[in-house]
Amino acid sequence: MNGAESLVRTLLASGVDVCLANPGTSEMHFVSALDRVAGMRCVLGLFEGVVSGAADGYARMAGKPAATLFHCGPGLANGIANLHNAKRARVPLVNIIGDQATYHKPLHPPLAADTEALAATVSQWVRTAARVEDVGTEAAAAVAAARAAPGSIASLILPSDVSWNEGGAIASPLAIAPAEHIVEAAIAEAAALLRSGEPTLLLLGGAALSGRALLDAARIATLPNVKLMAENFNARVERGGDRPFVPRIPYPIDAALAALAGVRNVILIGARDPVAFFAYPGKPGRLLPDSAVVHDLATPADDVGDALARLADAVGVGPYAPAPQAPTPDVPGGAVTPEAVAAALAALLPEGAIVADEGLTFGFALYPNTGNAAPHDWLQLMGGAIGNGPPLATGAALGAPGRRVINVQGDGSALYTIQALWTQARERLDVTTIIFANRRYEILFDELKNVGAAAGAASRALFDIADPAIDWRALATSFGVESARAETMKEFTDLFGVANRWRGPFLIELVVP
Amino acid sequence: MNGAESLVRTLLASGVDVCLANPGTSEMHFVSALDRVAGMRCVLGLFEGVVSGAADGYARMAGKPAATLFHCGPGLANGIANLHNAKRARVPLVNIIGDQATYHKPLHPPLAADTEALAATVSQWVRTAARVEDVGTEAAAAVAAARAAPGSIASLILPSDVSWNEGGAIASPLAIAPAEHIVEAAIAEAAALLRSGEPTLLLLGGAALSGRALLDAARIATLPNVKLMAENFNARVERGGDRPFVPRIPYPIDAALAALAGVRNVILIGARDPVAFFAYPGKPGRLLPDSAVVHDLATPADDVGDALARLADAVGVGPYAPAPQAPTPDVPGGAVTPEAVAAALAALLPEGAIVADEGLTFGFALYPNTGNAAPHDWLQLMGGAIGNGPPLATGAALGAPGRRVINVQGDGSALYTIQALWTQARERLDVTTIIFANRRYEILFDELKNVGAAAGAASRALFDIADPAIDWRALATSFGVESARAETMKEFTDLFGVANRWRGPFLIELVVP
């Protein structure tokens, strides 16, 4: 058995059975092994940013890692922006990076690059398989590293000669390091604070925003003066139906500071002490008031669910009682506004939908105004590297078959990784892409205002994408995706209804102001 | 003056007056400075790989660096593949990378990344401007580093607070380190070999393939038993008209070995000891026979033109006499084959055309069969990271206004950076893109055969892009580019003639077997 085959068989033995790939010559033996070994679903991305972003979306929904397959350092580099996002999402992910043969790389052939250095920028675990005998054990170690709580990026670099040499051995799955339990004293201290009646914010992140953990958090928030809030950006929030609504810290700096002004006590549960997305002259980097007392109860790597269950028991609250929901709004007509689109989503989101949100400026209003929709999951861009939404939606659909994925998407950011549409068509994935077409990088015009400057010729040349306007229907057609265009709320809601029942991908260009 | 303005003014003072950009929030002060300072042409790419590839093409034709503008580490990462190619092309290029404020980065905001580590993988010179007073001098140093022979990638990281702080100072241009002259003894030794009548190959690279240097090389090759050859990949070859035809080392390993079999003496002039693109089991990594004697006369960093001029004088050859060219072929009809397309290009290439060649498998026949075309330049993918052609063509058009750029382009590789079409439309660039649509990664099917394997289900899923087929006309339309489709040579030659007279970009989908 060669190294490549030992790798494929070890990945399968460790439960990794989806491979998102953009292979090249140095991966030929790996691909050939995939031909011989049954059980791995191979999904092609036309660009590596699609591969890495889809692996992120897959992991968020499937709860386990996919493998990626990249071609040498430059191929990996194309995937780095979405690996950065995936790392910030704390998902498990295993990169397989084919590379030059060990004896050939010193000759500095054209595609030779510092693959380890590139991988290290977005991975908690990086190894180069130096000997064919070790490929299996390295692969098992990579999967275990990726799956250790809360989830990590593991990158295994496979030189082509190590891949083709004979002598590979399948390795058994390794034990996964469990999440840390929180010591009783910390639980008791937090419980005392919560019971004291002191105004206290439970700031939730990571695993605290789904499943039983979320309901336990809501139980605790029935105590007087206790409130829930989620981090600015969250990998996956379960919401809608009778689940609790958890507001998020807003993105714009002034709104974020206002949302947290006056906070006196904070208990972090799977969340970090919140910081501004960027620095701005004269504004603080930390978002909490300096006077706030911060209790770091459970980090994202800890057993957040266990901590919340024990905390809820310790404060002595009853079982979760669904709060009465605001009625679902009527489907709105009239002009296209963020609030109207949010109302339409709230009214029409199909049960079990997955929203992949890279809506940026136009999308800011969506999350706050859709808590009363049917039960759904909400996935965000986690690392700020735009071009995440279409790949993320693609991967979410792969990871949760049978659920409709709704990608709410800014037009500028969509264009970084728009090749994802092709993979959606190729795999017949049930993804609806809603492009908010304002034909500019609105967020940059906003940021320029923050700088105190009016937009001049250079700014307009760099922020405005109306000349020429992207023809979104043609773009969808080019990649084999059905599409339509809406300029009014009536058109949008009609099309959204159609898209929800569509088999396979569908793109709606929504012209927004 | 703030740091950003001192940077813009210093770049202009150093002769850098084109900025290829994909900015974000941390670059707002730089963009605002561009609004206030006249003289910098700002060109937007919808994706960073377009920016970096266009900067490469610009430098190859303009002979001086453009500035790029990237947003933080992940934005830079998106540009790395084409920076890798640019580094292998040895072009001068200055990256400006906006980053988190110095005091904010330790808080680990979402977009924080190891920007220096990413830059170091593709740069000979990397610095982070730590103080506003130093921004001007760092910028001048970056330009000088980029312009040192033969050309380097310089990356200047600009934290946002260093950009917005007051106290910037414009720096004067620094002296550019000249290329090294070759010592007389080495010239004499090479001359003696050339005059000896021993069979000798002059292997040319870099600056040896254009201008006076190329003609001097051709003069030397009039000696008995002396032959010229170029490296496998060349950043810019001036050819056609009455210029000498220099064959290249072929890409496929067996053809490359065959082309160099029996070589006894090699003089490297701006070229490296040639190596295989990839390692293959049982085949050598170096392409020259072990028995060949290699004389490393001039490295790419040396003054190659001076070396060739002195060498030609030393061997005592006469002035350059244009070799009689093969007649330009008739415009071919019939079936679409690589040779027929080459003949059509040879017959119809407009004088002064620039060919940006990422034609890959279908394109292998083009260079060898177009030496008798009208005078033109030929630019290749230098680092093997595919997705180079459309951006390279875009930049070449920016760097050589008034000349038609012909991008001969494989379909699979075009899809990595196809957003370049939009910049071509935006800037009304005279670029003709010819997509060789075979709807598969043909090179990988070839490589799989080299592995000795037949393509199974996984290989076909990962190498075949026919389901769904890309609709190239729709894709061109989506980005504002006129297009047409050809299925026969007659259709192709008619369309190519139209495209050559078109104002602005034009895309031809050529359906190939």
Interface residues (C-beta under 8 A of the other chain):
Chain A: A21 P23 G24 T25 S26 M28 H29 V31 S32 L34 D35 R36 M40 C42 V43 L44 L46 F47 G49 C72 G73 P74 G75 A77 N78 I80 A81 H84 N85 R88 Q100 A101 Y103 H104 L107 H108 P109 P110 L111 A113 D114 A117 L118 A120 T121 V122 S160 D161 W164 F233 R272 V275 A276 F277 F278 A279 P281 G285 R286 M382 G383 G384 A385 G387 G412 L415 Y416 I418 Q419 W422 A425 R426 I443 L444 E447 L448 N450 V451 A453 A455 G456 A457 A458 S459 A461 L462 F463 I465 D467 P468 A469 I470 D471 W472 A474 L475 T477 S478 F479 G480
Chain B: A21 P23 G24 T25 S26 M28 H29 V31 S32 L34 D35 R36 M40 C42 V43 L44 L46 F47 G49 C72 G73 P74 G75 A77 N78 I80 A81 H84 N85 R88 Q100 A101 Y103 H104 L107 H108 P109 P110 L111 A113 D114 A117 L118 A120 T121 V122 S160 D161 W164 F233 R272 V275 A276 F277 F278 A279 P281 G285 R286 M382 G383 G384 A385 G387 G412 L415 Y416 I418 Q419 W422 A425 R426 I443 L444 E447 L448 N450 V451 A453 A455 G456 A457 A458 S459 A461 L462 F463 I465 D467 P468 A469 I470 D471 W472 A474 L475 T477 S478 F479 G480
